[in-house]
């Protein structure tokens, strides 16, 4: 995890320094970006795709196999992993697009890949927020948590469907307005060229993808941490560290991307109207975009593998891997464990975090 923290911080500092560089330091032409992006984007997108698919695939496999003992947290984790996988499956297409600088998959796939990309992106954010709110209710409003627990199946299904509906709704504009254009004898998959729509798209990204999550996480965790501090359990420190890790990693990964997105708003609004600024923004976006996308690789580590119960399931899965075609089959022995002690034992990193 420290590697990713250093990587995010270093690239963030690089992006800030790059953006305030002298305007005369870069040529107006963007041709110099093509060679850089043809190597940089496919390489890093491939790394994110492989690491993220392995991590989220394992989470999905383990939770799907142990669904009979699942609680609201597990339901959120499963849907978070599914959202990340939807997002990750689009990266090979964008990697090929970045390497060849031409969209060769046709108009339908342009809409489909954009739809999966945006639904996965918004789904990851919304299910992360749902987990945060679930921890807040369980910790701060324990009586309400007991009320909803008796109706956990119906409430859980309703909340999951609502989050997916929000994700699809937030993704519709980009999906509808994405299209294949013939630009200089090359086919490009991009959004509508109207500046007004691009400004609206970036504003939506800043609000739904950054400001709203920060506000909700900030409020919920500011209420949760004081209650954890008053607890006598030694495991409260692990819970607090995990909460801080969630907030800090989210901030480091998504702040640079949203800062550059906000600068795009200023550019399309003609506040920063120069080709030098466009060159700076185009170069920096390639860096910060990859940092932001790497967050889906960290989600399994943050929310799943740092929880004691999930680690137990993963260890049993990995131990049985050499003797079974499917590692998911090795989780069946876990059914002998008492369900109530597994689900409601005092391991605050599972219930609260």
C-alpha positions in Angstrom: 0.0 0.0 0.0 2.9 2.4 0.7 4.0 1.9 -2.9 0.7 3.2 -4.2 0.6 6.1 -1.7 4.1 7.2 -2.8 3.1 6.8 -6.5 -0.1 8.8 -6.1 1.7 11.6 -4.2 4.6 11.8 -6.6 2.5 12.0 -9.7 0.2 14.5 -8.0 3.2 16.8 -7.2 4.5 16.3 -10.8 1.1 17.2 -12.2 0.9 20.4 -10.1 4.4 21.4 -11.1 3.7 20.6 -14.7 0.6 22.7 -14.8 2.2 25.8 -13.4 5.2 25.6 -15.7 6.0 28.4 -18.0 3.6 28.5 -21.0 6.5 28.9 -23.4 8.0 25.6 -22.3 5.7 23.5 -24.5 4.9 23.8 -28.2 1.4 24.5 -29.3 1.2 21.3 -31.4 0.0 18.2 -29.6 1.9 15.9 -31.9 4.5 15.3 -29.2 1.8 13.7 -27.0 1.0 10.9 -29.5 4.3 9.0 -29.2 4.2 9.3 -25.4 0.6 8.1 -25.0 1.0 5.2 -27.5 3.5 3.6 -25.0 2.4 5.0 -21.7 -1.4 4.4 -21.8 -1.4 0.8 -23.0 1.3 -0.2 -20.6 -0.3 1.2 -17.5 -3.9 0.4 -18.5 -2.7 -3.2 -19.0 -1.2 -3.3 -15.5 -4.3 -1.8 -13.9 -6.5 -4.3 -15.8 -4.5 -7.4 -14.8 -4.1 -6.5 -11.1 -7.6 -5.2 -10.7 -9.2 -8.2 -12.5 -7.3 -10.6 -10.2 -8.2 -8.8 -7.0 -11.8 -8.1 -7.8 -12.3 -11.5 -9.4 -11.2 -13.2 -6.2 -13.4 -11.0 -4.1 -16.4 -11.7 -6.3 -15.6 -15.5 -6.3 -15.3 -15.7 -2.5 -18.4 -13.6 -1.7 -20.5 -15.3 -4.3 -19.6 -18.7 -2.8 -20.3 -17.7 0.8 -23.5 -15.7 0.0 -25.6 -17.7 2.6 -23.6 -16.1 5.4 -23.4 -12.6 3.8 -24.5 -9.4 5.5 -25.0 -5.9 4.1 -21.3 -5.2 4.1 -20.7 -8.3 2.0 -23.4 -7.4 -0.4 -21.8 -4.0 -0.9 -18.4 -5.5 -1.4 -19.7 -7.9 -4.0 -21.4 -5.2 -6.0 -18.3 -2.9 -5.6 -16.2 -5.7 -7.0 -18.7 -6.2 -9.9 -18.6 -2.4 -10.6 -14.8 -2.4 -10.7 -14.9 -5.4 -13.1 -17.3 -3.6 -15.4 -14.9 -0.7 -15.4 -11.8 -2.8 -15.8 -13.2 -4.8 -18.8 -13.2 -1.5 -20.8 -9.5 -0.8 -20.3 -8.2 -3.2 -23.0 -10.3 -1.3 -25.5 -9.0 2.1 -24.4 -5.4 0.7 -24.3 -5.8 -0.4 -28.0 -7.3 3.0 -28.8 -4.4 4.8 -27.1 -1.8 2.7 -28.9 -3.3 3.0 -32.4 -4.9 6.4 -32.1 -7.9 5.0 -34.0 -11.2 3.4 -32.9 -11.5 0.2 -34.9 -14.5 -1.5 -33.1 -17.4 0.3 -34.7 -20.1 2.6 -33.5 -22.0 0.1 -31.4 -18.9 -0.8 -29.4 -18.2 2.9 -28.9 -21.5 3.3 -27.1 -21.2 -0.1 -25.3 -17.6 0.4 -24.0 -18.5 4.0 -22.9 -21.6 2.7 -21.1 -19.7 -0.1 -19.2 -16.9 2.4 -18.4 -19.3 5.0 -16.9 -21.6 2.5 -15.1 -18.6 0.8 -13.5 -17.1 4.1 -12.5 -20.3 5.5 -10.9 -21.2 2.1 -9.4 -17.8 1.9 -7.7 -18.3 5.4 -6.2 -22.0 4.8 -5.1 -21.4 1.4 -3.5 -18.4 2.8 -1.6 -20.7 5.5 -0.3 -23.3 2.8 0.6 -20.7 1.0 2.7 -19.8 4.2 4.4 -23.4 5.0 5.2 -24.0 1.4 6.4 -21.0 1.7 8.8 -22.4 5.1 10.0 -25.9 3.6 10.7 -24.5 0.5 12.5 -22.1 2.5 14.6 -23.9 5.8 15.4 -27.5 4.6 15.2 -27.4 1.1 16.6 -31.2 0.9 17.2 -31.9 1.8 13.6 -29.4 -0.8 12.5 -31.3 -3.5 14.5 -34.6 -2.4 12.9 -33.1 -2.7 9.4 -31.4 -5.9 10.2 -34.7 -7.7 10.7 -35.6 -6.6 7.1 -32.1 -7.0 5.8 -33.0 -9.0 2.7 -35.7 -6.6 1.4 -33.7 -3.4 2.4 -30.5 -4.8 0.9 -32.1 -5.7 -2.5 -33.9 -2.3 -2.6 -30.6 -0.4 -1.9 -28.6 -2.4 -4.4 -31.2 -1.9 -7.2 -31.3 1.8 -6.3 -27.5 2.2 -6.6 -27.4 0.4 -9.9 -30.3 2.6 -11.2 -28.3 5.7 -10.1 -25.2 4.4 -11.8 -27.0 3.8 -15.1 -28.8 7.1 -14.9 -25.6 9.0 -14.3 -23.9 7.2 -17.2 -26.7 7.8 -19.8 -25.6 11.3 -21.0 -22.0 10.2 -21.8 -23.3 7.0 -23.4 -25.9 8.8 -25.6 -23.5 11.6 -26.7 -20.5 9.3 -27.4 -20.1 8.6 -31.1 -17.6 7.6 -33.8 -16.2 10.5 -35.8 -13.9 10.5 -38.9 -11.1 12.9 -37.9 -8.3 13.3 -40.4 -8.9 9.9 -42.0 -9.0 8.2 -38.6 -12.1 7.0 -36.7 -12.3 8.4 -33.2 -14.7 7.4 -30.4 -15.4 10.5 -28.4 -18.1 12.7 -26.9 -20.0 15.3 -28.8 -17.8 18.2 -29.8 -20.1 20.9 -28.2 -18.2 22.7 -25.5 -21.3 23.2 -23.4 -21.8 19.4 -23.2 -18.1 18.8 -22.3 -18.3 21.4 -19.5 -21.5 19.7 -18.2 -19.8 16.3 -18.3 -16.8 17.5 -16.3 -19.0 19.3 -13.7 -20.9 16.1 -13.2 -17.6 14.2 -12.8 -16.4 16.7 -10.1 -19.7 16.7 -8.2 -20.7 13.0 -8.3 -17.2 11.5 -8.5 -15.4 13.6 -5.9 -17.2 16.4 -4.0 -20.3 14.2 -3.0 -18.1 11.2 -1.8 -15.8 13.5 0.2 -18.7 15.2 1.9 -20.5 12.0 2.8 -17.3 10.2 3.9 -16.2 13.2 5.9 -19.4 13.5 7.7 -19.9 9.8 8.4 -16.4 9.1 9.5 -16.3 12.2 11.7 -19.2 10.7 13.6 -17.8 7.1 13.6 -14.3 7.8 14.9 -15.3 9.5 18.2 -17.4 6.5 19.0 -14.6 4.1 18.2 -12.2 6.1 20.4 -14.5 5.5 23.4 -14.5 1.8 22.9 -12.4 -0.4 25.2 -11.6 -3.0 22.5 -8.0 -3.0 21.3 -9.2 -3.5 17.7 -10.6 0.0 17.6 -7.1 1.2 16.5 -7.2 -1.1 13.5 -10.6 0.2 12.6 -9.5 3.9 12.8 -6.4 3.2 10.7 -8.5 1.5 8.1 -10.9 4.5 8.0 -8.0 6.9 7.6 -6.6 4.6 4.8 -9.9 4.7 3.0 -10.1 8.5 3.0 -6.5 9.2 2.3 -6.2 6.8 -0.6 -9.4 8.0 -2.1 -8.1 11.6 -1.8 -4.7 10.9 -3.2 -6.0 8.9 -6.2 -8.9 11.1 -7.2 -7.9 14.6 -6.3 -5.3 15.1 -9.1 -7.8 13.7 -11.7 -10.6 16.0 -10.5 -8.3 19.1 -10.4 -7.3 18.5 -14.0 -11.0 17.9 -14.8 -11.8 21.3 -13.2 -9.1 22.9 -15.3 -10.8 21.4 -18.4 -13.9 23.2 -17.3 -12.0 26.5 -17.2 -10.5 25.7 -20.6 -13.7 24.9 -22.4 -15.2 28.0 -20.7 -12.4 30.0 -22.4 -11.0 31.1 -19.0 -7.7 29.3 -19.9 -7.8 29.7 -23.7 -4.4 28.9 -25.1 -2.8 25.9 -26.9 -0.1 25.8 -24.2 -2.7 25.2 -21.6 -4.3 22.5 -23.7 -0.9 20.8 -24.1 -0.3 20.9 -20.4 -3.8 19.5 -19.6 -3.6 16.8 -22.3 -0.2 15.5 -20.9 -1.2 15.7 -17.3 -4.5 14.0 -17.8 -2.8 10.9 -19.0 -0.9 10.7 -15.7 -3.7 11.5 -13.3 -6.2 9.4 -15.2 -4.1 6.2 -14.6 -3.6 7.1 -10.9 -7.4 7.5 -10.6 -8.1 4.2 -12.4 -5.7 2.4 -10.1 -8.2 3.0 -7.2 -10.2 0.0 -8.4 -7.1 -2.1 -7.8 -6.9 -0.9 -4.2 -10.6 -1.4 -3.4 -10.2 -5.2 -2.8 -7.2 -4.5 -0.6 -8.9 -1.7 1.4 -12.4 -3.1 1.9 -11.9 -6.8 1.7 -8.5 -8.2 2.4 -8.0 -5.9 5.5 -11.1 -7.4 7.1 -10.4 -10.4 9.4 -13.4 -12.5 8.2 -12.6 -12.0 4.6 -8.9 -12.8 5.1 -9.9 -16.1 6.6 -12.0 -17.0 3.6 -9.2 -16.0 1.2 -6.6 -18.0 3.1 -8.8 -21.1 2.9 -9.3 -20.4 -0.8 -5.7 -20.1 -1.6 -4.7 -23.1 0.4 -7.0 -25.3 -1.6 -6.0 -23.8 -5.0 -3.4 -26.5 -5.9 -5.8 -29.3 -5.3 -8.8 -27.9 -7.0 -9.7 -26.5 -10.4 -11.8 -23.8 -8.9 -10.6 -22.1 -5.7 -14.1 -21.2 -4.9 -14.9 -24.8 -4.2 -12.6 -24.8 -1.2 -14.7 -22.4 0.9 -17.3 -25.1 1.7 -15.5 -26.1 4.8 -16.2 -22.7 6.3 -19.8 -23.7 6.7 -19.0 -25.7 9.8 -18.2 -22.5 11.7 -20.9 -21.0 13.8 -22.7 -18.4 11.8 -23.5 -16.0 14.6 -20.0 -16.0 15.9 -18.6 -15.4 12.4 -21.0 -12.6 11.5 -21.3 -10.7 14.8 -18.1 -11.4 16.7 -16.4 -8.3 18.0 -14.2 -7.6 15.0 -14.9 -4.0 14.3 -12.9 -3.9 11.1 -15.6 -6.2 9.6 -18.8 -4.6 11.0 -17.8 -0.9 11.2 -15.0 -0.8 8.6 
